[in-house]
C-alpha cells in the first residue's frame, strides 16, 4: 500500500549544507531565543543510544563581538522564526542524519538539563535516510 500523506507533523529545525539553520517559532519560544543568542548542539551518549540537545550557549546580553551560531531575525514582522548560519553545526546534523543537502527534523519537549540548562531534544531517530522530507 502507498500512503500519500504519511508524515503530517511539520519540522522544527532545518539544516542545509551551506550552513543555514532555520529554527521554527516552537523552538524559538521554547528556548526563549532572541536575536543575538548563540546556540549549540550537545550529544549525550549512553551505550549505543545518543541524545541530541539544542541549547543556548550564550545569551545576547552576555556576548561581545561576533560568534558562530548567533541567531538573527529573518524578517521584521516574523512570529519567532530565527535563522543561524554555522557550517560546522549544520554539517554535524547532516552527518548524524546521513543526509547530504538538507535535513528537516522535529524537536521534542523543552527540558531543564542539569549541565546545559534549558534545552530541547532533537529527534533524529526514526528518520529514514531516503525520507522525502530530506529532499530539496
C-alpha positions in Angstrom: 0.0 0.0 0.0 1.2 3.5 -0.8 0.5 6.4 1.6 0.5 9.9 0.1 0.4 11.9 3.3 2.2 9.6 5.7 4.2 12.2 7.6 1.9 15.0 8.8 4.0 16.7 11.5 5.9 19.8 10.4 9.6 20.1 11.1 11.1 22.4 13.7 14.7 22.6 12.6 16.0 22.7 9.1 19.7 22.4 8.4 21.3 23.0 4.9 24.6 22.0 3.5 25.6 25.7 3.1 25.3 26.2 6.9 21.9 27.8 7.1 19.8 26.6 10.0 16.2 27.6 10.3 14.5 27.4 13.7 10.8 27.3 14.0 8.7 29.5 16.3 8.2 26.5 18.5 11.9 26.1 19.2 12.4 29.8 19.5 9.7 30.2 22.1 10.7 27.0 24.0 14.3 28.3 24.5 13.3 32.0 24.8 15.6 32.8 21.9 16.2 36.4 20.8 18.4 37.7 18.0 22.0 37.6 19.2 21.7 34.4 21.3 24.3 31.7 20.4 23.1 28.2 20.1 25.0 24.9 20.1 24.2 21.1 20.0 25.4 18.7 22.7 25.4 15.0 22.3 24.9 12.7 25.3 25.8 9.1 24.8 24.6 6.2 26.9 25.8 2.9 25.4 24.7 2.8 21.8 22.0 5.4 22.3 22.6 9.1 21.6 20.6 12.1 22.6 21.0 15.4 20.7 20.2 18.6 22.6 19.8 22.1 21.2 20.7 24.6 23.8 21.6 28.3 24.3 25.3 28.6 24.7 25.3 32.4 25.3 22.6 34.9 25.7 22.6 38.1 23.6 23.4 40.3 26.7 26.5 38.2 27.5 28.1 38.2 24.1 30.6 40.7 22.8 31.7 40.6 19.2 30.8 38.1 16.6 30.1 34.4 17.5 29.5 31.3 15.4 25.9 30.1 15.8 24.4 33.5 16.6 20.6 33.8 15.9 19.3 36.5 13.7 15.8 37.6 12.7 14.8 36.8 9.2 12.0 39.4 8.7 10.7 42.4 10.5 7.2 41.1 11.2 8.3 37.5 12.0 6.5 35.5 14.6 9.5 34.0 16.3 11.2 32.3 13.3 15.0 32.7 13.6 18.0 31.8 11.4 21.5 30.8 12.2 24.5 30.5 9.9 27.0 27.9 11.1 28.5 25.4 8.6 30.1 23.2 11.3 26.9 22.8 13.3 24.7 22.3 10.2 27.1 19.6 8.7 27.3 17.9 12.0 23.5 17.4 12.0 23.5 16.4 8.3 26.2 13.7 9.1 24.2 12.5 12.1 21.1 12.1 9.8 23.0 10.6 6.9 21.8 13.4 4.6 23.7 15.4 2.0 21.9 18.6 1.2 19.0 19.4 3.5 17.5 17.7 6.6 14.3 18.8 8.3 14.0 17.4 11.8 11.5 17.5 14.7 12.1 18.8 18.2 10.9 17.2 21.4 9.7 18.9 24.6 11.8 21.5 26.3 13.7 20.2 29.4 16.0 21.6 32.0 19.2 19.6 31.7 21.5 19.6 34.8 24.6 20.6 32.8 23.2 22.6 29.9 20.2 24.3 31.5 17.1 24.9 29.3 17.4 22.8 26.1 15.3 20.9 23.6 15.7 17.4 22.4 16.3 16.9 18.6 14.5 13.8 17.3 16.9 12.2 14.8 15.8 8.6 15.3 13.2 7.1 13.0 14.2 9.4 10.2 14.8 7.2 7.2 17.8 8.1 5.0 15.6 8.3 1.9 12.8 10.1 3.6 11.1 12.6 1.3 11.4 15.3 4.0 15.2 15.2 3.4 14.9 16.1 -0.2 15.5 19.7 -1.5 
